Amino acid sequence: MDDKKRNVTGSYPGAGGASRPKKNKNPSGSYPGRKPVPEPENRTAAEKQEEPKKTAPNAPKKKNRVAGLFTKETMRKYWKTMAYYTGIFVVSILLAAWFCDIGNEALGLIRPDQDITVVIEENSSTMEIAKTLKEAGIIDHPYVFRLYCKLKKADGTFQYGEYTINCKKDYNQIIRALKQGTANKTMVSFNIEPGDTQEDVVVTLCDSLGYLEREELESVLQDYDFSGYSFLKDLPDRNYRLEGYLYPGTYEMYERESALAVVQRILDRFEETVLTEENRKKIKASDYTLDELITLASILQEEGGTELPRAAGVYYNRLESADFPYLESQATVAYILPAGHGAIDGEDIKTDDPYNTYRNAGLPTGPISNPGADAIAAVLTPEDTSDFYFVTGEDGTTLFAADSTAHQSNINKAGKNSRGTGTVS
């Protein structure tokens, strides 16, 4: 057998050992038959890197998960959830505060140390009693008190009558007080006269009631916080703080009631009698504050006679006049002099004091006494007059004048111990 040449190239027989030429690859990735686009020769390497990569037409798009978190639906659910939990939080805080308030009241904690007098009507139901206590300011939650009484089986056991209850008492103490009744208590009475000063009232109460200590009573009158009475707010500093507001009249109360309860009874009478709806309208329409009106009424109480509305008109004329700026009231001078001083003379009216209306124009610092109903009514509804003077004789008769000459003549007619405007020179 003849020796054959070995196919060292691995080609098929007959190829003569020659290898097949390799096909050129498509360098540009173009489709078959399309000529590759030659790259510009002047492109830099940085420009080649910045060229955006081409994406196959049917390649799936990548999802933006961050953007998906802030869709309208997602945000709506978020805010709805936040509002729900915020509402629960706020309601929980309010309920907690409400239960704390109820607990403080039921246990008598963090309550004002204030005695309040309240009247329980005969045959009142427990709910009616609870509402009465609420209106008086002793409790704040009548329905809770009613439920507490029911749990304590106290329904129908309360006695009617007048009670003085301290706001610091807890529910059990209030229930016990209302069960005891007032039938066995002794009634006492006292009287405040129109024109009495605060000092006069102190003497009257200590003498009439017998058990009140002067020091305790004066401490209440001067230092106790009566801010619960709107008409006592923002009063200026003065020697007798409640002067003018200790309303004249006859009072009855149970023996051994505290000094605070007694004073509150008097202030309640002032509020009920003076600050009626009609009078409130007159005060609001006036150019003066309530304290100024009471101050003027107290001067009128001491100086005026039987014609208080006309005398009030004279005072208003002076207050609004540049020619007669002084009220010239003897009573304001007597108020600053020692008790028992006697008749006012020319030297007395020279006393340097804010209450002296011979030296100070307009109204004094405050009331000089506690005016009665007639004087207050005259100040609120004065008579229109052109007079600037009046003089009141010892019999209460009042004479009026428009000028000083006629006034001097009236002073002579009124005689000794007359009073009024400019009766001392």
C-alpha positions as CSV (number, residue, x, y, z in Angstrom):
1,M,0.0,0.0,0.0
2,D,1.2,3.3,-1.0
3,D,1.9,5.7,1.7
4,K,-0.8,8.5,1.9
5,K,-0.2,11.9,3.2
6,R,-1.8,12.5,6.6
7,N,-4.5,15.3,6.7
8,V,-2.8,17.5,9.2
9,T,-5.4,20.2,9.0
10,G,-8.4,18.1,9.7
11,S,-10.0,19.1,6.5
12,Y,-12.2,16.9,4.5
13,P,-10.6,14.6,2.0
14,G,-10.0,16.2,-1.3
15,A,-9.5,19.6,0.2
16,G,-5.9,19.1,-0.3
17,G,-5.2,20.1,3.3
18,A,-6.2,23.7,2.6
19,S,-8.3,25.3,5.3
20,R,-11.5,27.1,4.6
21,P,-11.5,30.8,4.7
22,K,-13.1,32.3,7.8
23,K,-16.2,34.5,7.4
24,N,-15.9,38.1,8.6
25,K,-18.1,38.9,11.6
26,N,-20.5,41.9,11.5
27,P,-18.5,44.4,13.5
28,S,-21.2,46.9,13.9
29,G,-24.0,44.5,14.9
30,S,-26.0,45.5,11.8
31,Y,-28.4,43.2,10.2
32,P,-27.1,40.9,7.4
33,G,-26.8,42.7,4.1
34,R,-26.5,46.1,5.7
35,K,-23.2,47.8,5.6
36,P,-21.7,48.9,8.9
37,V,-21.7,52.5,9.6
38,P,-18.2,53.7,10.0
39,E,-17.4,55.5,13.2
40,P,-16.1,59.1,12.8
41,E,-12.4,59.1,13.1
42,N,-12.3,62.2,15.2
43,R,-14.4,60.8,18.2
44,T,-12.7,60.8,21.5
45,A,-12.8,58.0,24.0
46,A,-14.9,60.1,26.4
47,E,-17.5,60.7,23.7
48,K,-17.7,57.0,23.0
49,Q,-18.4,56.3,26.7
50,E,-21.1,58.9,26.9
51,E,-23.0,57.5,24.0
52,P,-26.3,55.9,25.3
53,K,-26.5,52.2,25.0
54,K,-29.2,50.9,22.7
55,T,-31.8,48.7,24.1
56,A,-33.5,45.9,22.3
57,P,-37.0,46.9,21.2
58,N,-38.8,44.2,23.1
59,A,-36.6,44.3,26.3
60,P,-38.7,44.5,29.5
61,K,-38.5,47.9,31.3
62,K,-37.1,48.1,34.8
63,K,-39.6,49.1,37.5
64,N,-39.0,52.2,39.6
65,R,-39.8,50.9,43.1
66,V,-39.2,54.3,44.8
67,A,-41.8,56.0,42.5
68,G,-44.2,53.2,43.3
69,L,-44.2,54.1,47.0
70,F,-45.7,57.6,46.3
71,T,-48.6,56.8,44.1
72,K,-51.9,58.6,44.9
73,E,-53.5,55.4,46.2
74,T,-50.5,54.7,48.5
75,M,-50.5,58.2,49.9
76,R,-54.3,58.2,50.4
77,K,-54.0,55.0,52.5
78,Y,-51.0,56.5,54.4
79,W,-52.9,59.7,55.4
80,K,-56.0,57.8,56.2
81,T,-54.1,55.5,58.6
82,M,-52.3,58.5,60.1
83,A,-55.7,60.3,60.7
84,Y,-57.1,57.2,62.3
85,Y,-54.3,56.7,64.8
86,T,-54.1,60.5,65.5
87,G,-57.8,60.5,66.3
88,I,-57.4,57.6,68.7
89,F,-54.5,59.4,70.4
90,V,-56.5,62.7,70.8
91,V,-59.6,60.9,72.1
92,S,-57.5,59.0,74.5
93,I,-55.9,62.2,75.9
94,L,-59.3,63.9,76.2
95,L,-60.8,60.9,78.0
96,A,-57.9,60.7,80.4
97,A,-58.2,64.4,81.2
98,W,-62.0,64.0,81.7
99,F,-61.5,61.0,84.1
100,C,-58.8,62.9,86.0
101,D,-61.2,65.9,86.4
102,I,-64.0,63.6,87.6
103,G,-61.6,61.9,90.0
104,N,-60.4,65.2,91.4
105,E,-63.9,66.3,92.0
106,A,-65.2,63.1,93.6
107,L,-62.2,63.0,95.9
108,G,-62.1,66.7,96.7
109,L,-58.7,67.1,95.2
110,I,-57.3,70.3,93.6
111,R,-60.6,72.1,94.3
112,P,-60.9,75.7,95.5
113,D,-61.2,76.3,99.3
114,Q,-64.5,78.2,99.0
115,D,-67.7,78.0,101.0
116,I,-70.8,78.3,98.9
117,T,-74.4,78.6,100.2
118,V,-77.0,76.6,98.4
119,V,-80.8,76.1,98.9
120,I,-82.2,72.6,98.4
121,E,-85.9,72.9,97.7
122,E,-88.4,70.5,99.3
123,N,-89.2,67.3,97.3
124,S,-86.2,67.9,95.0
125,S,-85.0,64.7,93.2
126,T,-81.4,63.7,93.3
127,M,-80.8,64.9,89.7
128,E,-82.4,68.3,90.6
129,I,-80.1,68.6,93.6
130,A,-77.1,67.7,91.5
131,K,-78.0,70.4,89.0
132,T,-78.5,72.9,91.9
133,L,-75.0,72.0,93.2
134,K,-73.7,72.5,89.7
135,E,-75.3,75.9,89.2
136,A,-73.9,77.0,92.6
137,G,-70.4,75.9,91.6
138,I,-69.9,73.2,94.2
139,I,-69.6,70.4,91.6
140,D,-69.0,70.3,87.8
141,H,-70.4,67.0,86.8
142,P,-74.1,66.6,88.0
143,Y,-74.6,63.3,86.1
144,V,-71.6,61.7,87.7
145,F,-72.8,62.9,91.1
146,R,-76.2,61.4,90.4
147,L,-74.7,58.1,89.5
148,Y,-72.5,58.1,92.6
149,C,-75.5,58.7,94.8
150,K,-77.3,55.8,93.1
151,L,-74.3,53.5,93.7
152,K,-74.2,54.7,97.4
153,K,-78.0,54.1,97.7
154,A,-78.4,57.8,98.8
155,D,-81.4,58.5,96.6
156,G,-84.3,60.0,98.5
157,T,-82.4,60.5,101.7
158,F,-81.5,64.2,101.3
159,Q,-83.1,66.9,103.4
160,Y,-84.3,70.2,102.1
161,G,-83.0,73.5,103.5
162,E,-80.1,75.9,103.2
163,Y,-76.6,74.5,103.3
164,T,-73.1,76.0,103.2
165,I,-70.7,73.6,101.5
166,N,-67.0,73.9,100.9
167,C,-65.9,73.1,97.4
168,K,-63.1,70.9,98.7
169,K,-65.5,68.4,100.2
170,D,-65.6,65.1,98.4
171,Y,-68.8,63.4,97.2
172,N,-69.2,61.4,100.4
173,Q,-68.9,64.5,102.6
174,I,-71.4,66.4,100.4
175,I,-73.9,63.4,100.7
176,R,-73.5,63.3,104.5
177,A,-74.1,67.1,104.8
178,L,-77.2,66.9,102.7
179,K,-78.5,64.0,104.7
180,Q,-78.1,65.8,108.1
181,G,-80.5,68.6,107.2
182,T,-80.7,72.0,108.8
183,A,-83.8,71.6,110.9
184,N,-82.0,71.7,114.2
185,K,-79.9,74.8,113.4
186,T,-80.5,78.2,115.0
187,M,-81.3,81.1,112.7
188,V,-79.6,84.4,113.2
189,S,-80.1,87.7,111.4
190,F,-78.3,91.0,110.9
191,N,-79.0,94.3,109.1
192,I,-76.9,96.6,106.9
193,E,-78.2,100.1,106.6
194,P,-77.8,102.2,103.4
195,G,-74.7,104.4,103.9
196,D,-72.9,102.0,106.3
197,T,-69.2,101.7,105.7
198,Q,-67.3,98.5,105.5
199,E,-66.0,99.2,109.0
200,D,-69.7,99.6,110.2
201,V,-70.5,96.2,108.6
202,V,-67.7,94.5,110.5
203,V,-68.9,95.9,113.8
204,T,-72.5,94.9,113.0
205,L,-71.7,91.3,112.0
206,C,-69.5,90.7,115.0
207,D,-72.1,92.2,117.4
208,S,-75.2,90.6,115.8
209,L,-73.9,87.1,115.1
210,G,-71.8,86.9,118.3
211,Y,-69.5,84.1,117.1
212,L,-67.6,85.8,114.3
213,E,-64.0,86.8,115.1
214,R,-63.2,90.3,113.9
215,E,-59.7,89.3,112.6
216,E,-61.2,86.4,110.6
217,L,-63.9,88.6,109.1
218,E,-61.5,91.4,108.2
219,S,-59.1,88.9,106.6
220,V,-61.9,87.6,104.4
221,L,-63.0,91.1,103.4
222,Q,-59.5,92.3,102.6
223,D,-57.6,89.3,101.3
224,Y,-59.9,86.5,100.1
225,D,-59.9,85.9,96.3
226,F,-63.4,86.9,95.1
227,S,-62.5,86.7,91.4
228,G,-65.5,84.5,91.0
229,Y,-67.6,87.6,91.2
230,S,-67.1,89.4,87.9
231,F,-68.0,92.8,89.4
232,L,-65.1,92.6,91.8
233,K,-62.4,92.0,89.1
234,D,-59.7,94.7,88.5
235,L,-60.7,96.9,91.4
236,P,-58.0,99.5,92.2
237,D,-56.1,99.2,95.5
238,R,-57.7,100.9,98.4
239,N,-58.0,100.7,102.2
240,Y,-61.4,99.0,102.2
241,R,-61.5,96.6,99.3
242,L,-65.3,95.7,99.3
243,E,-66.5,99.2,100.2
244,G,-69.6,99.9,98.1
245,Y,-70.5,96.2,97.4
246,L,-71.7,95.1,100.9
247,Y,-75.4,95.6,99.8
248,P,-77.7,97.0,102.5
249,G,-80.6,94.9,103.7
250,T,-81.7,92.3,106.2
251,Y,-80.0,88.9,106.2
252,E,-80.9,85.6,107.8
253,M,-78.6,82.7,108.1
254,Y,-77.8,79.7,110.2
255,E,-75.7,80.1,113.3
256,R,-72.0,79.2,113.1
257,E,-71.8,79.8,109.3
258,S,-68.2,80.9,108.4
259,A,-67.2,84.5,107.8
260,L,-66.7,83.6,104.2
261,A,-70.2,82.3,103.8
262,V,-71.6,85.4,105.4
263,V,-69.7,87.7,103.1
264,Q,-70.6,85.6,100.1
265,R,-74.3,85.9,101.0
266,I,-74.0,89.7,101.0
267,L,-72.2,89.8,97.6
268,D,-74.8,87.4,96.2
269,R,-77.5,89.9,97.2
270,F,-75.6,92.7,95.4
271,E,-75.3,90.7,92.2
272,E,-78.9,89.6,92.3
273,T,-80.4,93.0,93.1
274,V,-78.1,95.5,91.4
275,L,-76.9,93.6,88.3
276,T,-80.2,92.8,86.8
277,E,-80.5,92.5,83.0
278,E,-82.1,96.0,82.9
279,N,-79.4,97.6,85.0
280,R,-76.6,95.9,83.0
281,K,-77.9,97.6,79.9
282,K,-77.8,101.0,81.7
283,I,-74.3,100.4,82.9
284,K,-73.1,99.4,79.5
285,A,-74.7,102.5,77.9
286,S,-73.0,104.7,80.5
287,D,-69.7,106.5,80.1
288,Y,-68.6,105.2,83.5
289,T,-67.5,101.8,84.9
290,L,-69.6,100.0,87.5
291,D,-67.1,100.9,90.2
292,E,-67.3,104.6,89.2
293,L,-71.1,104.4,89.3
294,I,-71.1,102.8,92.7
295,T,-68.6,105.4,93.9
296,L,-70.9,108.2,92.7
297,A,-74.0,106.4,94.3
298,S,-72.1,106.2,97.6
299,I,-71.5,110.0,97.6
300,L,-75.1,110.6,96.6
301,Q,-76.2,108.4,99.5
302,E,-74.4,110.6,102.0
303,E,-75.2,114.0,100.5
304,G,-78.6,113.7,98.7
305,G,-82.0,114.1,100.3
306,T,-85.4,113.3,99.0
307,E,-84.7,114.1,95.4
308,L,-81.9,111.7,94.6
309,P,-82.3,111.6,90.7
310,R,-82.1,115.4,90.4
311,A,-79.1,115.5,92.8
312,A,-77.4,112.8,90.6
313,G,-78.0,115.0,87.6
314,V,-76.1,117.8,89.4
315,Y,-73.1,115.5,90.0
316,Y,-73.1,114.4,86.3
317,N,-73.2,118.1,85.3
318,R,-70.1,118.8,87.4
319,L,-68.3,115.7,86.1
320,E,-68.8,116.8,82.5
321,S,-68.1,120.5,83.1
322,A,-64.8,122.3,82.7
323,D,-66.1,125.2,84.9
324,F,-67.1,123.0,87.9
325,P,-64.6,120.1,88.0
326,Y,-64.9,119.5,91.7
327,L,-67.8,117.6,93.3
328,E,-67.1,119.4,96.6
329,S,-68.6,116.7,98.9
330,Q,-68.3,117.0,102.7
331,A,-68.9,113.2,102.9
332,T,-65.7,112.4,101.0
333,V,-63.7,114.6,103.5
334,A,-65.4,113.0,106.5
335,Y,-64.5,109.5,105.1
336,I,-60.8,110.2,105.5
337,L,-61.0,111.8,108.9
338,P,-61.0,109.9,112.2
339,A,-64.4,108.6,113.5
340,G,-66.2,111.1,115.7
341,H,-64.4,114.1,114.2
342,G,-67.6,116.2,114.1
343,A,-68.6,118.9,111.6
344,I,-66.4,119.6,108.6
345,D,-64.8,123.0,108.5
346,G,-62.6,125.1,106.2
347,E,-59.4,123.5,107.4
348,D,-60.7,119.9,106.9
349,I,-61.4,120.5,103.2
350,K,-57.7,121.3,102.7
351,T,-56.7,117.8,103.7
352,D,-54.4,116.2,101.0
353,D,-56.0,112.9,100.2
354,P,-57.3,111.2,96.9
355,Y,-60.8,111.0,98.5
356,N,-61.0,114.8,99.1
357,T,-63.3,116.0,96.3
358,Y,-62.6,119.7,97.3
359,R,-59.0,119.3,96.2
360,N,-59.2,116.5,93.5
361,A,-61.3,116.8,90.4
362,G,-63.7,114.1,89.4
363,L,-64.5,111.0,91.4
364,P,-62.5,109.8,94.4
365,T,-60.5,106.5,94.4
366,G,-63.5,104.4,95.4
367,P,-66.9,104.3,97.2
368,I,-67.2,106.0,100.6
369,S,-70.0,103.8,101.8
370,N,-72.4,101.1,100.7
371,P,-75.2,102.8,98.8
372,G,-78.8,101.5,98.9
373,A,-81.2,100.7,96.1
374,D,-82.5,104.3,95.7
375,A,-79.1,105.9,95.4
376,I,-77.9,103.3,92.8
377,A,-81.2,103.7,90.8
378,A,-80.8,107.5,90.8
379,V,-77.2,107.2,89.4
380,L,-78.3,104.8,86.7
381,T,-81.3,106.9,85.8
382,P,-80.5,110.6,86.7
383,E,-82.8,113.5,86.1
384,D,-81.9,115.9,83.4
385,T,-81.2,119.3,85.0
386,S,-79.2,122.5,84.4
387,D,-78.3,122.9,88.0
388,F,-74.7,122.8,89.4
389,Y,-75.5,123.1,93.1
390,F,-77.7,121.5,95.7
391,V,-78.0,121.6,99.5
392,T,-79.8,119.2,101.8
393,G,-81.1,120.3,105.1
394,E,-81.4,118.2,108.3
395,D,-85.0,117.3,107.4
396,G,-83.9,115.8,104.0
397,T,-85.3,118.7,101.9
398,T,-83.0,119.5,99.0
399,L,-82.7,122.9,97.3
400,F,-81.1,123.3,93.8
401,A,-79.4,126.2,92.1
402,A,-77.7,126.9,88.8
403,D,-75.2,129.6,90.1
404,S,-73.3,130.3,93.3
405,T,-75.4,133.3,94.4
406,A,-78.6,131.3,94.4
407,H,-76.8,128.4,96.1
408,Q,-75.6,130.6,98.9
409,S,-79.1,131.7,99.5
410,N,-80.2,128.1,99.7
411,I,-77.5,127.3,102.2
412,N,-78.8,130.0,104.4
413,K,-82.3,128.5,104.1
414,A,-81.2,125.0,104.8
415,G,-79.6,126.1,108.1
416,K,-77.0,124.4,110.3
417,N,-75.6,121.0,109.5
418,S,-76.7,121.2,105.8
419,R,-74.9,119.1,103.3
420,G,-74.5,119.0,99.5
421,T,-72.2,120.5,96.9
422,G,-69.8,123.3,98.1
423,T,-71.5,123.7,101.5
424,V,-68.1,124.3,103.3
425,S,-65.9,127.3,102.4
